[in-house]
Amino acid sequence: MIVSGFDFRMRPAQPHITVEDYRRAARAKVPAFVWAYVDGGAEDLVTLRENRTGFSAWSLRSRVLTGVGTPDLSTTIAGMNISLPVMIAPTGYTGLVQWHAEVSAVRAAERAGTRLVASTASSWSLEEIAEAAEHDHCFQLYPREGDLAAKLMHRAWQAGYRTLFVTVDVPTIGLREGEQRLGMSMPPSMTPRRALNIARHPLWAYRALRHKRMAGRNFVSGGSLRETAESISIATRHLVQATLSWDDLAWMSDQWKGRLYVKGVLDPEDAIKAVSVGADGVVVSNHGGRQLDHAISSIAALPDVVAAVGDRAEIILDSGVRRGTDVIKALALGAKGVLIGRPYVYGLAVEGQLGVERVLEIFRSEMERAMILMGVGSVRDLDRSWVIARSGRSDDADDRSTRFHSSIRPH
Ligand SMILES: Cc1cc2nc3c(=O)[nH]c(=O)nc-3n(C[C@H](O)[C@H](O)[C@H](O)COP(=O)(O)O)c2cc1C
């Protein structure tokens, strides 16, 4: 319908302009048990919430009349040139949400000038994901000495992955009670109420049955219920082990010829150990608040990890990143880039590949706008001088004086 020169068809009924908009829209697209899996967190959700509120402990400095035009967001992570310091985190069983999962995600990442970290428990095999991509991406694995890990590392190398992310914060699976209440188990526990809830999502149910992308396809070749159960059992039995130690990581580091990042570090001493066994970088992460409840938020953990290994290793942050300003704060505190988990899954649920592209675009435009308002021209210029700790921090006064001296630039 065209009225007075305006084309109303061009305007979506409800535009999604923030990650939170995508979150709300995503919830309606999938059954309750899938939503509990994606959006839930451990126990009382304290860490999940603090992953968000932690960013508010820092204010952004803003300088005026700096003549900054479009800011430069390009950087390198693990030797890869990317034009947006926001990469896609590994998420397992994403085919539950949208059957084309990682294939859409890897294409969207490339369109946005960034990269994907493919999960061990991906819904497409690591070879299929590599085939859908033009560039080399990253592969995530759990630390485990032995055949399965060796085979997966070999397959990943053959398929062209050159950076390995070893996830160390899953010695056991966190207690996500929302999933338990909704029967998220293998096989799924079904009640009439749950069946009714699935029946209310006919498109989701049709695609799930037709495309069968709910299994971890690095472990099994098909998507039947039996294979899905088998893939989950392999993942939990062989990869998630409480007895793992630094020796396992050292073994992986010896086996892997490319770059290696340790994902799930919150303690500076662990960061030092990771570097000492050969890690090129660490991901400061609490797994999006899905593992240990009451663990420190990632943004609160970041400064001490940077102080411990920032001069020797690349540092990436994830957990709770929802805004361009969150990325800016992480970079200013010493991270080279961030990973986003749930935000990309929301985009995928709502609009498939396009949704992931839009979510990445939201991060880009929010970062650009904030950096113009701050008066900073490049992500490479972001340092501690661009953030101000809110009151109550003992290093506040020191911070300010260093910031003042280090930030005076000739004009
Ligand atoms: C549904 C879901 C599945 C995940 N699966 C994995 C996984 O297979 N391997 C892994 O290392 N991390 C996994 N994670 C953790 C993410 O890689 C990342 O650390 C976390 O999502 C970041 O927090 P955010 O969701 O707040 O961005 C998963 C997260 C979610 C939400």
The ligand as an ORCA input file, in Angstrom:
! r2SCAN-3c Opt
* xyz 0 1
  C      23.356    -22.634     23.548
  C      24.808    -22.524     23.884
  C      25.664    -23.574     23.584
  C      27.024    -23.468     23.870
  N      27.874    -24.485     23.499
  C      29.208    -24.323     23.662
  C      30.109    -25.304     23.148
  O      29.712    -26.284     22.529
  N      31.442    -25.095     23.362
  C      31.920    -23.997     24.036
  O      33.121    -23.852     24.192
  N      31.072    -23.055     24.500
  C      29.746    -23.186     24.325
  N      28.896    -22.196     24.760
  C      29.451    -20.992     25.402
  C      29.781    -19.931     24.352
  O      30.859    -20.312     23.554
  C      30.123    -18.584     25.003
  O      31.149    -18.759     25.937
  C      28.931    -17.906     25.687
  O      27.758    -18.134     24.966
  C      29.172    -16.426     25.788
  O      28.145    -15.792     26.473
  P      26.928    -15.030     25.752
  O      25.988    -16.088     25.302
  O      26.376    -14.199     26.855
  O      27.484    -14.236     24.605
  C      27.521    -22.296     24.496
  C      26.655    -21.247     24.792
  C      25.313    -21.350     24.488
  C      24.418    -20.169     24.787
*
